[in-house]
Amino acid sequence: MALAGCGGGKFRPVADVPVRIGPPYMVRGTTYTPAADPGYDMLGYATWYGNESGNRTANGERFQTGWATAAHRTLPLPSYVEVTALDTGKRILLRVNDRGPFGEQARIIDLSRGAAERLGVRNKGKAAVRVRVVQPSEADRKALREGREPRGLPPVSGRALRNLQDQFARGVGPR
């Protein structure tokens, strides 16, 4: 029922206000409780989705498969996150405007096709990542709201990447 608004119909304009947290909702027998979490910093898997182009996202916007957006189970909509690919250290900024992924708990974010391409993980299907909430500049937020690429982020250092990979191996499993 909570996801019933995800199908077609009238779309909400792409905007950062109002921020929507929403009530708890259930998918496949699991209850998810959205909440503000400014310290969110997790390791897990990212997958990508793209066949829903033109459908409504959980916050009412039109899903644009080529934009740098993502789906998360509990972060406020919209939120901004920095996603780091743990195979390469590449980092990108994304705007979270949808709910998901549902299923495997180790999957912590679903990327739009455009986000998966920018991160360099589209051909993998499933990639080890770090996801953390950030507060980007207004220029970067505006670029993401308009479907443009925000400023590029330098990759994490080799030392930091090895540390993240070791943490992933201990806490999540093999990449």
N, C-alpha and C positions, 0 to 999 in steps of 0.2 A: 504494500500500500504506500509506503513512504517513497518508493521509487516510481510511483504511477505517473508523476509529472515529467518523466524523462522522455516521453514520446513527443511527436510533432506538436503543432499548434503555434501559438504566438510566442515569440522569443523575447527575453529580457535583454536590454542593451548591455553591452560589455562595460562593466563599471566595477570599481572597487568598493562601492557602498550601495546598499547596505551589506555588511559582512554577515553571513548567515552561518550560525552554528547548527541549529536544528535540534529536534528531539531525537532520542534513541530510535533506532530502526532495526528491523530484523531481515536478514537475507539468508536463505538456506539453513534456518535454525540457529543462526548466530546473531546475537544482538550487538550492535555497534553504537557507541555513545560519543557523538561528536563533542569536541571541547577545544577551547583555545589552549595551545601548547607552545608558547614562544621558545621553549628550550628543546623542542623536538629535534633529535639527532639520532638516526637509526641506520643500522646496516641490514640489508636484506636484498631481495631480488626485485628488479623492475621488469615488467613485460610491457608490450605496447599494443594499442588497439587503434583501428582506423576505419573499420567498415561502417561506423555509425555516423559518418559525415552528414551534416545537415540535421541530425537529431538534436533534441534538447538535452543539455547537460543537467546535472542535479541542481545547479543554481539558476537554471532557466535560460542560459545563453545557448546560442546555436553552436554545436560542436563543429569545429574547423580542424579537420585532420592534419593540415599542414602547419598549424600554429604550434608554438612551444607551450603546450598545456599538459595537465596531468590529472589523474584521479587518485584520491586518497580516501580511506575509509572514515577518518574522524577529524581531520583538520578543518578549520573554518573555511567557508567558501566565500570569496576567494582567499587563498593564502599564496605566499611566494616561497619557493624552496630552491635550494642549490642542490643539484644532483651530481654526484661524482661517480664515474665509471671506474670500478676497482681493477679492471684489467689494464687501463691506460692512464688513469689519473685525470682524464679530461673532465672539466666541470662546466655546467650550464645552469642558467636561471630559468625557472619555469613558473607558470601561474597555475595553481590548482583550482579547478572550477567544476569538478565532477566527483562522483563517489565510485569507489572500487579500490583495488581489485578484490574480488570475493573468491574464496577457496583457500588455497594453500596459505597458511599464516606467514610463511617466510617471504611471500610476495608483498612488498610494502607500498608499491606505487605502480600505477599503469601510466605509461607515457603515450601521448598522441604520436602518430607516425612522424610528424615534423620534429617532435622532441627526440624521438628515438634516432632519427637521422642526424640531428645536431650533436647528439651524444656519441654517435658512432656505434650504436648497439642494435640497429634495425635488423640486420641480418642474423643476429644471435637469437632473437625471439625472447630470451630470458637472460638477464645480465646481473651480475653482482654490483650493487651500488651502495653509496651512502646518501641519505636524504636528510637535509637539515633545513629548518625554517629560517628564513632570512628576511630582512627588511631592505630591499634594494632601493636605489635612488628613484625619484619620481620619473626621471628620464627612462630608466629601465622598465619601470612599471607601465609607463605609457606605451613604450615599444611593444611590450608583451600584450597589453590590452588591444593594440592595433594589429596584432599578428606579425609584427616585425621582430627582427632579432635584436635583443639587447646587447649591451657591451659584452665583449668576450672576456671570459675569466681565464687566467693562466692555469695550467694544470697544477695539481698538487705536487710538491717536491717528491723526489724518489724515496727519501726517508719516511715522509708522512704516508706515502702510498703503501710502502711495505708494512708500516704500522697498522694501517687500515686493513690490509689484506690479512695480516696475522690475527687481528681482532675478529674479522669475518670468519676465518677458519676455525677459531675457537668457539665463537658464538652461534654461527649460522650453519657452517659446513663448507664443503668444497665449492669453489667457484666453478 
